[in-house]
Amino acid sequence: MALNLDKNLKLYYSIKEVAEMFDLNESTLRYWEREFPFLRPKTTGSAKIRQYQEKDIEQIRLINNLVKVRGFKIAAARKILTQNKKGVDKRADVLERLINVRTELQALKKQLDYLQ
């Protein structure tokens, strides 16, 4: 059996790790859990330690895109996600790709400027 190097080996992420992924405060993630009913990470033990899975991180990516990147209010983002989740997901992917392309182009421009 061959080793699959493309597969993410980590199943659960802490709230601190997820907050760092999106440059957010942990309190923001807890707030979003109250505001978006579909965002429910697994909790363990009596301390209710949150364990985020890939599906939870994908939900946070969509919420972050609407609220932090595009500037929607929480209520508007909740309404958009409940009415047209597939459309929002597709737009978020396109926006993320465009941002990556812009970053790469800026890096290329810096290299070209350095050569001149």
Jmol script that loads the backbone (N, CA, C; Angstrom):
load data "model"
ATOM      1  N   MET A   1       0.844  -1.180   0.000  1.00  0.00           N
ATOM      2  CA  MET A   1       0.000   0.000   0.000  1.00  0.00           C
ATOM      3  C   MET A   1       0.887   1.240   0.000  1.00  0.00           C
ATOM      4  N   ALA A   2       0.627   2.145  -0.932  1.00  0.00           N
ATOM      5  CA  ALA A   2       1.440   3.352  -1.077  1.00  0.00           C
ATOM      6  C   ALA A   2       0.997   4.420  -0.084  1.00  0.00           C
ATOM      7  N   LEU A   3       1.943   5.208   0.350  1.00  0.00           N
ATOM      8  CA  LEU A   3       1.673   6.310   1.258  1.00  0.00           C
ATOM      9  C   LEU A   3       1.120   7.491   0.468  1.00  0.00           C
ATOM     10  N   ASN A   4      -0.005   8.015   0.914  1.00  0.00           N
ATOM     11  CA  ASN A   4      -0.631   9.154   0.250  1.00  0.00           C
ATOM     12  C   ASN A   4      -0.125  10.434   0.897  1.00  0.00           C
ATOM     13  N   LEU A   5       0.762  11.130   0.225  1.00  0.00           N
ATOM     14  CA  LEU A   5       1.359  12.347   0.771  1.00  0.00           C
ATOM     15  C   LEU A   5       0.456  13.564   0.629  1.00  0.00           C
ATOM     16  N   ASP A   6      -0.533  13.501  -0.263  1.00  0.00           N
ATOM     17  CA  ASP A   6      -1.429  14.637  -0.474  1.00  0.00           C
ATOM     18  C   ASP A   6      -2.490  14.761   0.606  1.00  0.00           C
ATOM     19  N   LYS A   7      -2.745  13.702   1.314  1.00  0.00           N
ATOM     20  CA  LYS A   7      -3.814  13.673   2.302  1.00  0.00           C
ATOM     21  C   LYS A   7      -3.371  14.389   3.578  1.00  0.00           C
ATOM     22  N   ASN A   8      -4.253  15.223   4.099  1.00  0.00           N
ATOM     23  CA  ASN A   8      -3.969  15.915   5.341  1.00  0.00           C
ATOM     24  C   ASN A   8      -4.103  14.908   6.481  1.00  0.00           C
ATOM     25  N   LEU A   9      -3.051  14.726   7.249  1.00  0.00           N
ATOM     26  CA  LEU A   9      -3.042  13.708   8.288  1.00  0.00           C
ATOM     27  C   LEU A   9      -3.694  14.166   9.586  1.00  0.00           C
ATOM     28  N   LYS A  10      -3.879  15.439   9.766  1.00  0.00           N
ATOM     29  CA  LYS A  10      -4.467  15.946  10.994  1.00  0.00           C
ATOM     30  C   LYS A  10      -5.986  15.942  10.882  1.00  0.00           C
ATOM     31  N   LEU A  11      -6.653  15.325  11.847  1.00  0.00           N
ATOM     32  CA  LEU A  11      -8.112  15.232  11.812  1.00  0.00           C
ATOM     33  C   LEU A  11      -8.793  16.381  12.546  1.00  0.00           C
ATOM     34  N   TYR A  12      -8.174  16.857  13.620  1.00  0.00           N
ATOM     35  CA  TYR A  12      -8.784  17.890  14.440  1.00  0.00           C
ATOM     36  C   TYR A  12      -7.787  19.033  14.680  1.00  0.00           C
ATOM     37  N   TYR A  13      -8.346  20.245  14.752  1.00  0.00           N
ATOM     38  CA  TYR A  13      -7.555  21.434  15.012  1.00  0.00           C
ATOM     39  C   TYR A  13      -8.129  22.138  16.239  1.00  0.00           C
ATOM     40  N   SER A  14      -7.272  22.740  17.034  1.00  0.00           N
ATOM     41  CA  SER A  14      -7.733  23.487  18.204  1.00  0.00           C
ATOM     42  C   SER A  14      -8.271  24.849  17.762  1.00  0.00           C
ATOM     43  N   ILE A  15      -8.975  25.508  18.656  1.00  0.00           N
ATOM     44  CA  ILE A  15      -9.515  26.822  18.334  1.00  0.00           C
ATOM     45  C   ILE A  15      -8.373  27.809  18.083  1.00  0.00           C
ATOM     46  N   LYS A  16      -7.271  27.649  18.794  1.00  0.00           N
ATOM     47  CA  LYS A  16      -6.114  28.527  18.600  1.00  0.00           C
ATOM     48  C   LYS A  16      -5.532  28.357  17.201  1.00  0.00           C
ATOM     49  N   GLU A  17      -5.396  27.110  16.744  1.00  0.00           N
ATOM     50  CA  GLU A  17      -4.857  26.853  15.407  1.00  0.00           C
ATOM     51  C   GLU A  17      -5.755  27.441  14.322  1.00  0.00           C
ATOM     52  N   VAL A  18      -7.058  27.268  14.480  1.00  0.00           N
ATOM     53  CA  VAL A  18      -8.002  27.776  13.478  1.00  0.00           C
ATOM     54  C   VAL A  18      -8.001  29.305  13.485  1.00  0.00           C
ATOM     55  N   ALA A  19      -7.950  29.905  14.650  1.00  0.00           N
ATOM     56  CA  ALA A  19      -7.909  31.364  14.739  1.00  0.00           C
ATOM     57  C   ALA A  19      -6.662  31.905  14.036  1.00  0.00           C
ATOM     58  N   GLU A  20      -5.539  31.234  14.202  1.00  0.00           N
ATOM     59  CA  GLU A  20      -4.303  31.666  13.539  1.00  0.00           C
ATOM     60  C   GLU A  20      -4.384  31.504  12.020  1.00  0.00           C
ATOM     61  N   MET A  21      -5.083  30.466  11.555  1.00  0.00           N
ATOM     62  CA  MET A  21      -5.231  30.244  10.112  1.00  0.00           C
ATOM     63  C   MET A  21      -5.878  31.443   9.430  1.00  0.00           C
ATOM     64  N   PHE A  22      -6.840  32.052  10.109  1.00  0.00           N
ATOM     65  CA  PHE A  22      -7.622  33.136   9.520  1.00  0.00           C
ATOM     66  C   PHE A  22      -7.284  34.503  10.116  1.00  0.00           C
ATOM     67  N   ASP A  23      -6.277  34.555  10.967  1.00  0.00           N
ATOM     68  CA  ASP A  23      -5.878  35.795  11.624  1.00  0.00           C
ATOM     69  C   ASP A  23      -7.061  36.414  12.367  1.00  0.00           C
ATOM     70  N   LEU A  24      -7.702  35.584  13.184  1.00  0.00           N
ATOM     71  CA  LEU A  24      -8.859  36.001  13.972  1.00  0.00           C
ATOM     72  C   LEU A  24      -8.585  35.779  15.453  1.00  0.00           C
ATOM     73  N   ASN A  25      -9.410  36.380  16.287  1.00  0.00           N
ATOM     74  CA  ASN A  25      -9.372  36.098  17.717  1.00  0.00           C
ATOM     75  C   ASN A  25     -10.193  34.845  17.985  1.00  0.00           C
ATOM     76  N   GLU A  26      -9.839  34.116  19.027  1.00  0.00           N
ATOM     77  CA  GLU A  26     -10.615  32.935  19.408  1.00  0.00           C
ATOM     78  C   GLU A  26     -12.041  33.331  19.768  1.00  0.00           C
ATOM     79  N   SER A  27     -12.204  34.500  20.357  1.00  0.00           N
ATOM     80  CA  SER A  27     -13.542  34.970  20.729  1.00  0.00           C
ATOM     81  C   SER A  27     -14.418  35.186  19.491  1.00  0.00           C
ATOM     82  N   THR A  28     -13.804  35.582  18.376  1.00  0.00           N
ATOM     83  CA  THR A  28     -14.562  35.757  17.134  1.00  0.00           C
ATOM     84  C   THR A  28     -15.125  34.415  16.674  1.00  0.00           C
ATOM     85  N   LEU A  29     -14.328  33.366  16.760  1.00  0.00           N
ATOM     86  CA  LEU A  29     -14.811  32.036  16.369  1.00  0.00           C
ATOM     87  C   LEU A  29     -15.947  31.578  17.274  1.00  0.00           C
ATOM     88  N   ARG A  30     -15.816  31.821  18.582  1.00  0.00           N
ATOM     89  CA  ARG A  30     -16.905  31.435  19.499  1.00  0.00           C
ATOM     90  C   ARG A  30     -18.177  32.230  19.189  1.00  0.00           C
ATOM     91  N   TYR A  31     -18.017  33.502  18.866  1.00  0.00           N
ATOM     92  CA  TYR A  31     -19.164  34.337  18.498  1.00  0.00           C
ATOM     93  C   TYR A  31     -19.828  33.802  17.230  1.00  0.00           C
ATOM     94  N   TRP A  32     -19.027  33.472  16.225  1.00  0.00           N
ATOM     95  CA  TRP A  32     -19.582  32.937  14.987  1.00  0.00           C
ATOM     96  C   TRP A  32     -20.322  31.629  15.221  1.00  0.00           C
ATOM     97  N   GLU A  33     -19.875  30.830  16.170  1.00  0.00           N
ATOM     98  CA  GLU A  33     -20.595  29.584  16.490  1.00  0.00           C
ATOM     99  C   GLU A  33     -22.002  29.881  16.993  1.00  0.00           C
ATOM    100  N   ARG A  34     -22.150  30.971  17.736  1.00  0.00           N
ATOM    101  CA  ARG A  34     -23.486  31.344  18.217  1.00  0.00           C
ATOM    102  C   ARG A  34     -24.348  31.909  17.094  1.00  0.00           C
ATOM    103  N   GLU A  35     -23.748  32.618  16.159  1.00  0.00           N
ATOM    104  CA  GLU A  35     -24.484  33.300  15.102  1.00  0.00           C
ATOM    105  C   GLU A  35     -24.808  32.433  13.885  1.00  0.00           C
ATOM    106  N   PHE A  36     -24.005  31.421  13.632  1.00  0.00           N
ATOM    107  CA  PHE A  36     -24.204  30.556  12.466  1.00  0.00           C
ATOM    108  C   PHE A  36     -24.490  29.137  12.952  1.00  0.00           C
ATOM    109  N   PRO A  37     -25.759  28.722  12.906  1.00  0.00           N
ATOM    110  CA  PRO A  37     -26.150  27.435  13.501  1.00  0.00           C
ATOM    111  C   PRO A  37     -25.477  26.217  12.862  1.00  0.00           C
ATOM    112  N   PHE A  38     -25.017  26.317  11.633  1.00  0.00           N
ATOM    113  CA  PHE A  38     -24.382  25.177  10.972  1.00  0.00           C
ATOM    114  C   PHE A  38     -22.920  25.006  11.386  1.00  0.00           C
ATOM    115  N   LEU A  39     -22.349  25.980  12.074  1.00  0.00           N
ATOM    116  CA  LEU A  39     -20.961  25.901  12.523  1.00  0.00           C
ATOM    117  C   LEU A  39     -20.941  25.330  13.936  1.00  0.00           C
ATOM    118  N   ARG A  40     -20.693  24.027  14.024  1.00  0.00           N
ATOM    119  CA  ARG A  40     -20.697  23.335  15.305  1.00  0.00           C
ATOM    120  C   ARG A  40     -19.504  22.384  15.386  1.00  0.00           C
ATOM    121  N   PRO A  41     -18.352  22.868  15.882  1.00  0.00           N
ATOM    122  CA  PRO A  41     -17.225  21.947  16.031  1.00  0.00           C
ATOM    123  C   PRO A  41     -17.498  20.936  17.140  1.00  0.00           C
ATOM    124  N   LYS A  42     -16.827  19.833  17.048  1.00  0.00           N
ATOM    125  CA  LYS A  42     -16.952  18.783  18.066  1.00  0.00           C
ATOM    126  C   LYS A  42     -16.358  19.301  19.368  1.00  0.00           C
ATOM    127  N   THR A  43     -17.002  18.982  20.494  1.00  0.00           N
ATOM    128  CA  THR A  43     -16.461  19.360  21.792  1.00  0.00           C
ATOM    129  C   THR A  43     -16.213  18.097  22.606  1.00  0.00           C
ATOM    130  N   THR A  44     -15.163  18.131  23.418  1.00  0.00           N
ATOM    131  CA  THR A  44     -14.814  16.951  24.216  1.00  0.00           C
ATOM    132  C   THR A  44     -14.672  17.316  25.675  1.00  0.00           C
ATOM    133  N   GLY A  45     -14.902  16.344  26.512  1.00  0.00           N
ATOM    134  CA  GLY A  45     -14.683  16.490  27.943  1.00  0.00           C
ATOM    135  C   GLY A  45     -15.605  17.477  28.614  1.00  0.00           C
ATOM    136  N   SER A  46     -15.441  17.575  29.919  1.00  0.00           N
ATOM    137  CA  SER A  46     -16.281  18.492  30.693  1.00  0.00           C
ATOM    138  C   SER A  46     -15.891  19.946  30.443  1.00  0.00           C
ATOM    139  N   ALA A  47     -14.664  20.161  29.950  1.00  0.00           N
ATOM    140  CA  ALA A  47     -14.211  21.527  29.664  1.00  0.00           C
ATOM    141  C   ALA A  47     -14.723  22.030  28.315  1.00  0.00           C
ATOM    142  N   LYS A  48     -15.393  21.157  27.543  1.00  0.00           N
ATOM    143  CA  LYS A  48     -15.950  21.511  26.238  1.00  0.00           C
ATOM    144  C   LYS A  48     -14.873  22.079  25.304  1.00  0.00           C
ATOM    145  N   ILE A  49     -13.770  21.381  25.193  1.00  0.00           N
ATOM    146  CA  ILE A  49     -12.682  21.787  24.311  1.00  0.00           C
ATOM    147  C   ILE A  49     -13.118  21.568  22.868  1.00  0.00           C
ATOM    148  N   ARG A  50     -13.007  22.607  22.062  1.00  0.00           N
ATOM    149  CA  ARG A  50     -13.439  22.539  20.665  1.00  0.00           C
ATOM    150  C   ARG A  50     -12.403  21.809  19.822  1.00  0.00           C
ATOM    151  N   GLN A  51     -12.915  20.964  18.915  1.00  0.00           N
ATOM    152  CA  GLN A  51     -12.080  20.259  17.955  1.00  0.00           C
ATOM    153  C   GLN A  51     -12.670  20.502  16.567  1.00  0.00           C
ATOM    154  N   TYR A  52     -11.958  21.292  15.776  1.00  0.00           N
ATOM    155  CA  TYR A  52     -12.438  21.648  14.442  1.00  0.00           C
ATOM    156  C   TYR A  52     -11.948  20.642  13.417  1.00  0.00           C
ATOM    157  N   GLN A  53     -12.873  20.195  12.572  1.00  0.00           N
ATOM    158  CA  GLN A  53     -12.530  19.311  11.469  1.00  0.00           C
ATOM    159  C   GLN A  53     -12.435  20.140  10.194  1.00  0.00           C
ATOM    160  N   GLU A  54     -12.004  19.499   9.100  1.00  0.00           N
ATOM    161  CA  GLU A  54     -11.872  20.201   7.819  1.00  0.00           C
ATOM    162  C   GLU A  54     -13.194  20.840   7.395  1.00  0.00           C
ATOM    163  N   LYS A  55     -14.311  20.154   7.614  1.00  0.00           N
ATOM    164  CA  LYS A  55     -15.616  20.710   7.227  1.00  0.00           C
ATOM    165  C   LYS A  55     -15.924  21.982   8.013  1.00  0.00           C
ATOM    166  N   ASP A  56     -15.530  22.036   9.273  1.00  0.00           N
ATOM    167  CA  ASP A  56     -15.729  23.238  10.086  1.00  0.00           C
ATOM    168  C   ASP A  56     -14.850  24.385   9.576  1.00  0.00           C
ATOM    169  N   ILE A  57     -13.624  24.056   9.213  1.00  0.00           N
ATOM    170  CA  ILE A  57     -12.701  25.066   8.705  1.00  0.00           C
ATOM    171  C   ILE A  57     -13.204  25.630   7.384  1.00  0.00           C
ATOM    172  N   GLU A  58     -13.806  24.786   6.568  1.00  0.00           N
ATOM    173  CA  GLU A  58     -14.394  25.253   5.298  1.00  0.00           C
ATOM    174  C   GLU A  58     -15.551  26.220   5.571  1.00  0.00           C
ATOM    175  N   GLN A  59     -16.366  25.923   6.577  1.00  0.00           N
ATOM    176  CA  GLN A  59     -17.466  26.822   6.952  1.00  0.00           C
ATOM    177  C   GLN A  59     -16.911  28.167   7.420  1.00  0.00           C
ATOM    178  N   ILE A  60     -15.855  28.125   8.206  1.00  0.00           N
ATOM    179  CA  ILE A  60     -15.241  29.355   8.705  1.00  0.00           C
ATOM    180  C   ILE A  60     -14.652  30.153   7.543  1.00  0.00           C
ATOM    181  N   ARG A  61     -14.074  29.463   6.578  1.00  0.00           N
ATOM    182  CA  ARG A  61     -13.522  30.145   5.407  1.00  0.00           C
ATOM    183  C   ARG A  61     -14.620  30.930   4.682  1.00  0.00           C
ATOM    184  N   LEU A  62     -15.798  30.329   4.532  1.00  0.00           N
ATOM    185  CA  LEU A  62     -16.913  31.016   3.871  1.00  0.00           C
ATOM    186  C   LEU A  62     -17.394  32.216   4.688  1.00  0.00           C
ATOM    187  N   ILE A  63     -17.530  32.018   5.992  1.00  0.00           N
ATOM    188  CA  ILE A  63     -17.983  33.110   6.862  1.00  0.00           C
ATOM    189  C   ILE A  63     -16.966  34.242   6.848  1.00  0.00           C
ATOM    190  N   ASN A  64     -15.694  33.897   6.959  1.00  0.00           N
ATOM    191  CA  ASN A  64     -14.627  34.906   6.950  1.00  0.00           C
ATOM    192  C   ASN A  64     -14.638  35.692   5.640  1.00  0.00           C
ATOM    193  N   ASN A  65     -14.850  34.988   4.535  1.00  0.00           N
ATOM    194  CA  ASN A  65     -14.902  35.651   3.237  1.00  0.00           C
ATOM    195  C   ASN A  65     -16.022  36.673   3.191  1.00  0.00           C
ATOM    196  N   LEU A  66     -17.183  36.301   3.683  1.00  0.00           N
ATOM    197  CA  LEU A  66     -18.325  37.221   3.639  1.00  0.00           C
ATOM    198  C   LEU A  66     -18.181  38.379   4.621  1.00  0.00           C
ATOM    199  N   VAL A  67     -17.773  38.071   5.848  1.00  0.00           N
ATOM    200  CA  VAL A  67     -17.778  39.082   6.908  1.00  0.00           C
ATOM    201  C   VAL A  67     -16.519  39.948   6.885  1.00  0.00           C
ATOM    202  N   LYS A  68     -15.366  39.331   6.833  1.00  0.00           N
ATOM    203  CA  LYS A  68     -14.114  40.089   6.940  1.00  0.00           C
ATOM    204  C   LYS A  68     -13.611  40.602   5.593  1.00  0.00           C
ATOM    205  N   VAL A  69     -13.686  39.773   4.554  1.00  0.00           N
ATOM    206  CA  VAL A  69     -13.146  40.171   3.254  1.00  0.00           C
ATOM    207  C   VAL A  69     -14.125  41.060   2.496  1.00  0.00           C
ATOM    208  N   ARG A  70     -15.385  40.631   2.425  1.00  0.00           N
ATOM    209  CA  ARG A  70     -16.360  41.367   1.613  1.00  0.00           C
ATOM    210  C   ARG A  70     -17.167  42.379   2.407  1.00  0.00           C
ATOM    211  N   GLY A  71     -17.099  42.353   3.737  1.00  0.00           N
ATOM    212  CA  GLY A  71     -17.713  43.390   4.559  1.00  0.00           C
ATOM    213  C   GLY A  71     -19.195  43.245   4.841  1.00  0.00           C
ATOM    214  N   PHE A  72     -19.749  42.053   4.720  1.00  0.00           N
ATOM    215  CA  PHE A  72     -21.161  41.852   5.034  1.00  0.00           C
ATOM    216  C   PHE A  72     -21.385  41.877   6.541  1.00  0.00           C
ATOM    217  N   LYS A  73     -22.567  42.309   6.949  1.00  0.00           N
ATOM    218  CA  LYS A  73     -22.976  42.210   8.347  1.00  0.00           C
ATOM    219  C   LYS A  73     -23.262  40.741   8.651  1.00  0.00           C
ATOM    220  N   ILE A  74     -23.247  40.378   9.928  1.00  0.00           N
ATOM    221  CA  ILE A  74     -23.462  38.986  10.345  1.00  0.00           C
ATOM    222  C   ILE A  74     -24.812  38.478   9.851  1.00  0.00           C
ATOM    223  N   ALA A  75     -25.865  39.250  10.023  1.00  0.00           N
ATOM    224  CA  ALA A  75     -27.205  38.811   9.610  1.00  0.00           C
ATOM    225  C   ALA A  75     -27.272  38.585   8.104  1.00  0.00           C
ATOM    226  N   ALA A  76     -26.652  39.460   7.340  1.00  0.00           N
ATOM    227  CA  ALA A  76     -26.653  39.312   5.881  1.00  0.00           C
ATOM    228  C   ALA A  76     -25.852  38.076   5.472  1.00  0.00           C
ATOM    229  N   ALA A  77     -24.723  37.855   6.113  1.00  0.00           N
ATOM    230  CA  ALA A  77     -23.904  36.671   5.797  1.00  0.00           C
ATOM    231  C   ALA A  77     -24.668  35.395   6.134  1.00  0.00           C
ATOM    232  N   ARG A  78     -25.369  35.388   7.275  1.00  0.00           N
ATOM    233  CA  ARG A  78     -26.153  34.212   7.667  1.00  0.00           C
ATOM    234  C   ARG A  78     -27.242  33.930   6.636  1.00  0.00           C
ATOM    235  N   LYS A  79     -27.925  34.992   6.184  1.00  0.00           N
ATOM    236  CA  LYS A  79     -28.991  34.839   5.201  1.00  0.00           C
ATOM    237  C   LYS A  79     -28.436  34.319   3.871  1.00  0.00           C
ATOM    238  N   ILE A  80     -27.332  34.882   3.427  1.00  0.00           N
ATOM    239  CA  ILE A  80     -26.723  34.443   2.171  1.00  0.00           C
ATOM    240  C   ILE A  80     -26.323  32.976   2.248  1.00  0.00           C
ATOM    241  N   LEU A  81     -25.714  32.589   3.354  1.00  0.00           N
ATOM    242  CA  LEU A  81     -25.243  31.206   3.485  1.00  0.00           C
ATOM    243  C   LEU A  81     -26.397  30.209   3.572  1.00  0.00           C
ATOM    244  N   THR A  82     -27.496  30.596   4.189  1.00  0.00           N
ATOM    245  CA  THR A  82     -28.626  29.667   4.276  1.00  0.00           C
ATOM    246  C   THR A  82     -29.386  29.579   2.955  1.00  0.00           C
ATOM    247  N   GLN A  83     -29.396  30.651   2.170  1.00  0.00           N
ATOM    248  CA  GLN A  83     -30.142  30.644   0.916  1.00  0.00           C
ATOM    249  C   GLN A  83     -29.356  30.068  -0.256  1.00  0.00           C
ATOM    250  N   ASN A  84     -28.049  30.364  -0.329  1.00  0.00           N
ATOM    251  CA  ASN A  84     -27.295  29.992  -1.519  1.00  0.00           C
ATOM    252  C   ASN A  84     -25.866  29.605  -1.144  1.00  0.00           C
ATOM    253  N   LYS A  85     -25.713  28.542  -0.407  1.00  0.00           N
ATOM    254  CA  LYS A  85     -24.398  28.146   0.079  1.00  0.00           C
ATOM    255  C   LYS A  85     -23.454  27.743  -1.057  1.00  0.00           C
ATOM    256  N   LYS A  86     -23.962  27.039  -2.068  1.00  0.00           N
ATOM    257  CA  LYS A  86     -23.112  26.617  -3.182  1.00  0.00           C
ATOM    258  C   LYS A  86     -22.571  27.816  -3.953  1.00  0.00           C
ATOM    259  N   GLY A  87     -23.415  28.798  -4.192  1.00  0.00           N
ATOM    260  CA  GLY A  87     -22.987  29.984  -4.912  1.00  0.00           C
ATOM    261  C   GLY A  87     -21.935  30.765  -4.150  1.00  0.00           C
ATOM    262  N   VAL A  88     -22.105  30.864  -2.841  1.00  0.00           N
ATOM    263  CA  VAL A  88     -21.140  31.565  -2.002  1.00  0.00           C
ATOM    264  C   VAL A  88     -19.810  30.827  -2.012  1.00  0.00           C
ATOM    265  N   ASP A  89     -19.871  29.505  -1.937  1.00  0.00           N
ATOM    266  CA  ASP A  89     -18.652  28.700  -1.935  1.00  0.00           C
ATOM    267  C   ASP A  89     -17.882  28.885  -3.232  1.00  0.00           C
ATOM    268  N   LYS A  90     -18.602  28.898  -4.344  1.00  0.00           N
ATOM    269  CA  LYS A  90     -17.948  29.060  -5.647  1.00  0.00           C
ATOM    270  C   LYS A  90     -17.307  30.446  -5.760  1.00  0.00           C
ATOM    271  N   ARG A  91     -18.014  31.473  -5.320  1.00  0.00           N
ATOM    272  CA  ARG A  91     -17.469  32.833  -5.369  1.00  0.00           C
ATOM    273  C   ARG A  91     -16.255  32.971  -4.460  1.00  0.00           C
ATOM    274  N   ALA A  92     -16.303  32.334  -3.306  1.00  0.00           N
ATOM    275  CA  ALA A  92     -15.173  32.388  -2.380  1.00  0.00           C
ATOM    276  C   ALA A  92     -13.941  31.742  -3.002  1.00  0.00           C
ATOM    277  N   ASP A  93     -14.132  30.629  -3.702  1.00  0.00           N
ATOM    278  CA  ASP A  93     -13.012  29.970  -4.382  1.00  0.00           C
ATOM    279  C   ASP A  93     -12.416  30.868  -5.453  1.00  0.00           C
ATOM    280  N   VAL A  94     -13.270  31.489  -6.238  1.00  0.00           N
ATOM    281  CA  VAL A  94     -12.791  32.374  -7.305  1.00  0.00           C
ATOM    282  C   VAL A  94     -12.033  33.554  -6.703  1.00  0.00           C
ATOM    283  N   LEU A  95     -12.576  34.153  -5.655  1.00  0.00           N
ATOM    284  CA  LEU A  95     -11.923  35.292  -5.011  1.00  0.00           C
ATOM    285  C   LEU A  95     -10.566  34.882  -4.445  1.00  0.00           C
ATOM    286  N   GLU A  96     -10.500  33.728  -3.827  1.00  0.00           N
ATOM    287  CA  GLU A  96      -9.236  33.245  -3.263  1.00  0.00           C
ATOM    288  C   GLU A  96      -8.194  33.032  -4.363  1.00  0.00           C
ATOM    289  N   ARG A  97      -8.613  32.466  -5.486  1.00  0.00           N
ATOM    290  CA  ARG A  97      -7.694  32.263  -6.602  1.00  0.00           C
ATOM    291  C   ARG A  97      -7.194  33.596  -7.156  1.00  0.00           C
ATOM    292  N   LEU A  98      -8.094  34.558  -7.277  1.00  0.00           N
ATOM    293  CA  LEU A  98      -7.698  35.872  -7.780  1.00  0.00           C
ATOM    294  C   LEU A  98      -6.701  36.562  -6.850  1.00  0.00           C
ATOM    295  N   ILE A  99      -6.915  36.431  -5.574  1.00  0.00           N
ATOM    296  CA  ILE A  99      -5.989  37.015  -4.604  1.00  0.00           C
ATOM    297  C   ILE A  99      -4.619  36.356  -4.726  1.00  0.00           C
ATOM    298  N   ASN A 100      -4.601  35.036  -4.907  1.00  0.00           N
ATOM    299  CA  ASN A 100      -3.333  34.321  -5.076  1.00  0.00           C
ATOM    300  C   ASN A 100      -2.617  34.761  -6.352  1.00  0.00           C
ATOM    301  N   VAL A 101      -3.373  34.931  -7.426  1.00  0.00           N
ATOM    302  CA  VAL A 101      -2.781  35.376  -8.694  1.00  0.00           C
ATOM    303  C   VAL A 101      -2.198  36.777  -8.528  1.00  0.00           C
ATOM    304  N   ARG A 102      -2.930  37.673  -7.867  1.00  0.00           N
ATOM    305  CA  ARG A 102      -2.447  39.028  -7.639  1.00  0.00           C
ATOM    306  C   ARG A 102      -1.145  39.014  -6.835  1.00  0.00           C
ATOM    307  N   THR A 103      -1.094  38.181  -5.803  1.00  0.00           N
ATOM    308  CA  THR A 103       0.115  38.079  -4.988  1.00  0.00           C
ATOM    309  C   THR A 103       1.303  37.607  -5.814  1.00  0.00           C
ATOM    310  N   GLU A 104       1.062  36.611  -6.664  1.00  0.00           N
ATOM    311  CA  GLU A 104       2.130  36.104  -7.527  1.00  0.00           C
ATOM    312  C   GLU A 104       2.586  37.168  -8.531  1.00  0.00           C
ATOM    313  N   LEU A 105       1.647  37.900  -9.096  1.00  0.00           N
ATOM    314  CA  LEU A 105       1.997  38.963 -10.045  1.00  0.00           C
ATOM    315  C   LEU A 105       2.799  40.074  -9.366  1.00  0.00           C
ATOM    316  N   GLN A 106       2.435  40.416  -8.153  1.00  0.00           N
ATOM    317  CA  GLN A 106       3.179  41.440  -7.421  1.00  0.00           C
ATOM    318  C   GLN A 106       4.608  40.978  -7.144  1.00  0.00           C
ATOM    319  N   ALA A 107       4.760  39.697  -6.813  1.00  0.00           N
ATOM    320  CA  ALA A 107       6.101  39.150  -6.579  1.00  0.00           C
ATOM    321  C   ALA A 107       6.920  39.181  -7.866  1.00  0.00           C
ATOM    322  N   LEU A 108       6.299  38.845  -8.991  1.00  0.00           N
ATOM    323  CA  LEU A 108       7.002  38.895 -10.273  1.00  0.00           C
ATOM    324  C   LEU A 108       7.406  40.326 -10.628  1.00  0.00           C
ATOM    325  N   LYS A 109       6.525  41.275 -10.359  1.00  0.00           N
ATOM    326  CA  LYS A 109       6.827  42.678 -10.631  1.00  0.00           C
ATOM    327  C   LYS A 109       8.037  43.140  -9.811  1.00  0.00           C
ATOM    328  N   LYS A 110       8.105  42.738  -8.562  1.00  0.00           N
ATOM    329  CA  LYS A 110       9.241  43.102  -7.716  1.00  0.00           C
ATOM    330  C   LYS A 110      10.537  42.523  -8.280  1.00  0.00           C
ATOM    331  N   GLN A 111      10.470  41.297  -8.759  1.00  0.00           N
ATOM    332  CA  GLN A 111      11.660  40.680  -9.337  1.00  0.00           C
ATOM    333  C   GLN A 111      12.086  41.415 -10.603  1.00  0.00           C
ATOM    334  N   LEU A 112      11.118  41.794 -11.431  1.00  0.00           N
ATOM    335  CA  LEU A 112      11.436  42.519 -12.652  1.00  0.00           C
ATOM    336  C   LEU A 112      12.012  43.907 -12.339  1.00  0.00           C
ATOM    337  N   ASP A 113      11.446  44.573 -11.347  1.00  0.00           N
ATOM    338  CA  ASP A 113      11.952  45.885 -10.951  1.00  0.00           C
ATOM    339  C   ASP A 113      13.390  45.781 -10.438  1.00  0.00           C
ATOM    340  N   TYR A 114      13.680  44.695  -9.755  1.00  0.00           N
ATOM    341  CA  TYR A 114      15.020  44.482  -9.229  1.00  0.00           C
ATOM    342  C   TYR A 114      16.040  44.291 -10.364  1.00  0.00           C
ATOM    343  N   LEU A 115      15.602  43.639 -11.430  1.00  0.00           N
ATOM    344  CA  LEU A 115      16.496  43.381 -12.553  1.00  0.00           C
ATOM    345  C   LEU A 115      16.805  44.633 -13.362  1.00  0.00           C
ATOM    346  N   GLN A 116      15.968  45.620 -13.299  1.00  0.00           N
ATOM    347  CA  GLN A 116      16.164  46.822 -14.129  1.00  0.00           C
ATOM    348  C   GLN A 116      17.119  47.793 -13.520  1.00  0.00           C
TER     349      GLN A 116
END
end "model"
wireframe off; spacefill off
backbone 0.3
color backbone group
